[in-house]
Amino acid sequence: MRALFSLVGLLIVVAIIAMIAKKQLQAVAPGIVPPTGASAGGTAPTVQEQSRSVQQKVLQDVNRALEQGATRASESQP
């Protein structure tokens, strides 16, 4: 009986996680525009270009955070 409840509980948790993942993917999907030949603003960025721009933004954010941390550390030392 305990095994049956464990299995049912596990299935419920998996179903909840699947629903949450589906909602997250649907929320992200409209932001991804598939490249088409009939785009009004020229060519759409490729997946590689989008990936590089995201990587560059993350790198800039990390560098900015490190600089802020170094500045705070140097200001707090007497």
C-alpha positions as CSV (number, residue, x, y, z in Angstrom):
1,M,0.0,0.0,0.0
2,R,2.8,2.3,0.9
3,A,4.5,1.6,-2.5
4,L,1.3,2.5,-4.3
5,F,1.0,5.8,-2.6
6,S,4.7,6.5,-3.3
7,L,4.2,5.8,-7.0
8,V,1.1,7.9,-7.2
9,G,2.9,10.8,-5.4
10,L,5.8,10.5,-7.8
11,L,3.5,10.6,-10.8
12,I,1.8,13.7,-9.4
13,V,5.1,15.5,-8.9
14,V,6.3,14.5,-12.4
15,A,3.0,15.8,-13.9
16,I,3.3,19.1,-12.0
17,I,6.9,19.6,-13.2
18,A,5.8,18.8,-16.8
19,M,3.1,21.4,-16.6
20,I,5.5,24.0,-15.3
21,A,8.1,23.2,-17.9
22,K,5.4,23.5,-20.6
23,K,4.4,26.9,-19.4
24,Q,8.0,28.1,-19.3
25,L,8.6,26.9,-22.8
26,Q,5.5,28.6,-24.1
27,A,6.6,31.8,-22.4
28,V,10.0,31.7,-24.0
29,A,8.8,30.5,-27.5
30,P,7.3,33.8,-28.6
31,G,10.6,35.6,-28.1
32,I,12.3,33.2,-30.6
33,V,11.6,34.3,-34.1
34,P,12.4,31.7,-36.8
35,P,14.4,33.2,-39.7
36,T,12.3,33.8,-42.7
37,G,13.1,35.2,-46.1
38,A,10.4,37.8,-46.0
39,S,11.5,39.7,-43.0
40,A,10.8,43.5,-43.2
41,G,14.0,44.6,-41.4
42,G,16.5,42.6,-43.4
43,T,17.9,39.3,-42.3
44,A,16.9,37.8,-39.0
45,P,19.8,36.9,-36.6
46,T,20.8,33.3,-36.6
47,V,20.9,31.2,-33.5
48,Q,24.7,31.5,-33.4
49,E,24.4,35.3,-33.5
50,Q,21.8,35.3,-30.7
51,S,23.9,32.9,-28.7
52,R,27.0,35.1,-29.1
53,S,25.1,38.3,-28.1
54,V,23.7,36.6,-25.0
55,Q,27.2,35.3,-24.1
56,Q,28.7,38.8,-24.5
57,K,26.0,40.3,-22.4
58,V,26.6,37.8,-19.6
59,L,30.4,38.3,-19.8
60,Q,29.9,42.1,-19.6
61,D,27.6,41.7,-16.6
62,V,30.1,39.4,-14.8
63,N,32.9,41.8,-15.5
64,R,30.9,44.7,-14.2
65,A,30.0,42.8,-11.0
66,L,33.7,41.8,-10.5
67,E,34.7,45.5,-10.9
68,Q,32.0,46.6,-8.4
69,G,33.2,44.0,-5.9
70,A,36.8,45.1,-6.3
71,T,35.8,48.7,-5.8
72,R,33.8,47.9,-2.7
73,A,36.7,45.8,-1.3
74,S,39.2,48.6,-1.9
75,E,36.9,51.2,-0.3
76,S,36.3,49.1,2.8
77,Q,40.0,48.6,3.6
78,P,41.5,51.3,5.9
